[in-house]
Amino acid sequence: MSIEQTSLGITIMPDYAQSEGVDAVLENIVDRLGCTVLCTTPSVAEPCPEGSGVREPPADAGAGLGRTLDRPLWGNTALWMRTAASFRPDPALYRDSLYSPPLAEPLTDREGGTVARLLAGAKRAGMSVQLQLMAAAPPGLRVQCRDDDTGEQPLTIYGKPVPGRVDANVSLASQGLRRYMRALVIDLLANYPDCDALRFDWPEYPPYAPDSLLFDFSPAAVKRGQELGHDVEAIRARALEGVQALSRRFAAAPEAVDFEALLAQGSWAAELLAFRAAIVGDYVRDLTAIVRDVSGGRVGVVMQAFPPPMNRLSGFDFAGIDGVADEVAVKHYTMHWPMIERNYVERLAQLTGVDADAAFAGVHRWLGLNGNASTRDGLRYPEPDEPHPAGDDELRRAVESAAGELRQSRFSTIVHGYGPLDDVERRFRAVLESPCRHLHLNRYGYLSDEKIARLGVIWRANR
């Protein structure tokens, strides 16, 4: 492959440009790693007392409390931070939205210029620059800082929210959300006119919690689903019956349940997932249209999505969305994969009374994500020094499956830097050996100097 056919991107939280300095960060990612794409967020941070801000790194709903940073941030490998927007929003833009504009504070005035300096430095170095936003969790500036108290949560077939989710997405059908995102895009592109693309995270229904697979029957989603041609109440009624029947079957003979067969065309589960996919596809099209309209077509759109088979559960239909966004970036966040599988196993066991090990066998075979975890005990959030249970075959299969469904949108794979050096290298190589010409690293804070040096050598040898 020629250099023109490939790209290596990286997501860097602005905190590191504040802590290490813009020039030091750019030297690491451009000169040592060989990155050509930089993504950051429109926010800044400062250390604060424990419990009074947000934890960095994120605790992932308590599962990742042992997680630490490879690169110290203000001298710490784990800390609490206070965050603020890196720009002063225009309140008038948000008048018609249910959601308030991002919060600007004195911290914004003291440190906000760091983001503009980072983007400008990257542009001078010949990089393409992007801003990442949370697609459906206002204020949307960074994953740890969300507001889901507006009553627009997605609801299950039982008309209830799912508490304690890793994500805090509101209903993707919310018109208030869409008005907010338009205002935010206008605001951001006015403040950062050199931005080449906006990258949206979680433009779907994240399938971390098994109960969230029964989304979304919020009033907004029911209305929008009907407008899109779905008999939403019939879908709900079939799903209610189907879940009860599945619970009985699984309780009686867990080994006989074929989860993939449950998703066959015409089944209640397939109808439910098709409805979810319609809502997700509609929102992805709306987000893309907002960016195109606001920027006059100049600014690109990247949608980040779960890998197969979880994208099907999240509602992100690769083939159906192909050609809408400029790029679909498939996330290999492999420390989350055992957590997700364990959530499914334990919830099934709880609901049906089946032994958890028996539940593990069926779920493990169906998801096919954690090949190096041969028993239920292997399904845990890996500590910083533990290899991830996703095997090379699972990594390559996820890439090949997604790549096979995308013909028009550029396809990229996001490789996570969390984990021990040898395992990060293993996962990086596995993706490089797959049909993927565009890689993205998440995130800079997990890349020690040694990781940067080793991955840089591998990238230059294989691009």
URLIN-V291171 format. One line per field, one symbol per residue. phi: phi as a letter, one per 20 degrees, with the letter a starting at -180 (. if undefined). burial: 1 if it has 16 or more other C-alpha atoms within 10 Angstrom, else 0. A space follows every 10 residues. Layout:
phi=???
burial=???
//
This chain:
phi=.egfecbcdb dcfggffffe ogffffffee feenfdcdcb debcbbfbfg ndbcecfgel lnfdfefcef dgdlncebad cecbfecefe gffdgedfdf fgedcgggff cgfgffffff ffffeneecc ddcffbcgfn ebffdcccde ndffcffemc fdfmffecfe ffefffffff fffffgffff ecfefebddd dlebdgefeg fffefccfgf fffffffend effffffffg ffffffffff ffbgfeedff ffefgnffff fffffgffff ffffffgffg fgffemnfef cddebfefef ffffneegff egneefbdde edefffffff ffgfffffff fdmfgffffg gffffffldc fedecfffeb fffgddfeff egffffffff ffffddddff dcdddeefpf gffffgfffg ffeefcecdc dccgfedfgf fgffffffff fdf
burial=0000001111 1111111110 0100110111 0111111111 1111111000 0011111111 0011101111 1110001111 1111111111 0011001110 1111001100 1101110111 1110001111 1111111111 1111110100 0111111000 1100111111 1111111111 1111111110 1101111111 1111111111 1111111111 1101100001 0100110110 0100011001 1001001000 0010000111 1111111111 1111011111 1001100011 1111111101 1111111100 1101111111 1111111111 1111111110 0101010111 1111001111 1010010111 1111001111 1101111111 0110110011 1111111111 1011101111 1100111111 1111111100 1101110110 001
//
